Amino acid sequence: MRVSPVDPSDVEPRVAAVLDAQAERWGAPLANHLVYARRPSIFRGARAMWGGLDASGLIDGALHALVNRRVASQIGCVF
């Protein structure tokens, strides 16, 4: 990773809450969110984008998961 991630214990409370929820769900915060968290405004924007996609109903939850896994495999992520 060219950009170093943040230390999850050294972020603002709203960001920490999201990272804690990810750790509870997946065992660790997601790497991309640790990079986004370097700039809270970017973090909030990225979270709003995903929230908007979820709220739109345009992408079914199962398809969303499949797309994430496919992209992860193509870029060599051990998702």
C-alpha positions in Angstrom: 0.0 0.0 0.0 1.5 3.3 -1.0 -0.6 5.4 1.5 -0.2 4.2 5.1 -3.4 3.5 7.0 -4.4 5.2 10.2 -4.2 3.7 13.6 -7.9 2.9 14.4 -7.4 4.1 18.0 -6.3 7.5 16.8 -9.3 8.7 14.9 -12.4 10.9 15.6 -15.2 9.1 17.4 -17.6 8.9 14.4 -14.9 7.3 12.3 -13.9 5.0 15.2 -17.5 3.8 15.5 -17.5 2.7 11.8 -14.1 1.0 12.1 -15.2 -0.8 15.3 -18.4 -2.1 13.5 -16.3 -3.4 10.6 -13.9 -5.1 13.1 -16.9 -6.7 14.8 -18.4 -7.9 11.5 -15.3 -8.9 9.5 -12.6 -9.3 12.2 -10.7 -6.1 11.3 -11.5 -2.7 9.8 -11.5 -2.7 6.0 -8.1 -1.5 4.6 -9.6 1.1 2.2 -11.5 2.7 5.1 -8.3 2.9 7.1 -6.8 5.0 4.2 -10.0 7.1 3.8 -9.9 7.8 7.6 -6.7 9.8 7.1 -9.0 12.6 5.9 -12.4 12.5 7.8 -14.1 14.5 5.0 -13.1 11.9 2.4 -14.1 9.1 4.8 -17.6 10.6 5.2 -17.9 11.1 1.4 -17.0 7.5 0.7 -19.4 6.2 3.4 -22.1 8.5 1.9 -21.5 7.0 -1.6 -21.9 3.5 -0.3 -24.9 4.4 1.8 -26.5 6.1 -1.2 -26.0 3.0 -3.4 -27.5 0.8 -0.7 -30.5 3.2 -0.2 -31.1 3.5 -4.0 -32.0 -0.2 -4.2 -30.4 -0.3 -7.7 -28.0 -3.0 -6.7 -29.3 -6.1 -4.9 -27.3 -7.0 -1.7 -26.3 -10.4 -3.0 -25.0 -8.8 -6.3 -23.2 -6.2 -4.3 -21.3 -8.9 -2.4 -20.5 -10.8 -5.5 -19.1 -7.7 -7.2 -17.0 -6.9 -4.2 -15.5 -10.4 -4.2 -14.9 -10.3 -7.9 -13.1 -7.0 -7.8 -11.1 -8.1 -4.7 -9.9 -11.2 -6.5 -8.9 -9.3 -9.6 -6.7 -6.9 -7.6 -5.2 -9.6 -5.5 -7.0 -8.7 -2.3 -7.5 -11.5 0.2 -11.1 -10.3 0.9 
